[in-house]
């Protein structure tokens, strides 16, 4: 059986993968054939300028960007995982947060592909 830490790392990997697909699908909306060297923030700015998506979808994208940036740049430091590495209550709560975030990005990407 996987440990909480292993499940957390797996969930983070899945989130990062799906967010990259969101970037790819957004570039498709912009009629870009190649995956360009653009950050998600730059892509969102371009989506907003060209009015490719409704404002509510852009707002959700910005929330996804904020959460993804936190995950990649400061999540482990901010949560002090070293201090809590044996705290099952802490780890289970963090796993639930990541599962919810993963569901959010998965649903957004599915919506993006269908619409």
Secondary structure, DSSP 8 states (H G I E B T S, - for coil): ---HHHHHHHHHHHHHHHHHHHHHHHHHHTT--S--S--HHHHHHHHHHHT-S-HHHHHHHHHHHHHHHHHHHTHHHHHTHHHHTT-HHHHHHHHHHHHHHHHHHHHHHHHHHH-
